[in-house]
Amino acid sequence: MNQLLKVPVLAGRAFSSSARQLRNKVPEAQKLFQEDNGLPVHIKGGTVDVALYRATMTLTIAGTCYSLYWLLTAAMPQKKA
């Protein structure tokens, strides 16, 4: 029974914000992305952002083409023999 009384205290400690402070990284990111170097925003993040952008565009175009294929297939029913 004594252990059950300690649960609210332990839960409060687990969610307290005084344990550690995180460093604010936003100003560094703002400097990087607001820099006028002629690069588009989706490239300024580095190699991972470029790969993610290309994968997203590839999947989007492939999905659009696949959807159009099935719409055209459904729009032209086969003749009954």
Helices and strands as residue ranges (DSSP letters): H 2-14, H 26-34, H 41-44, H 47-75
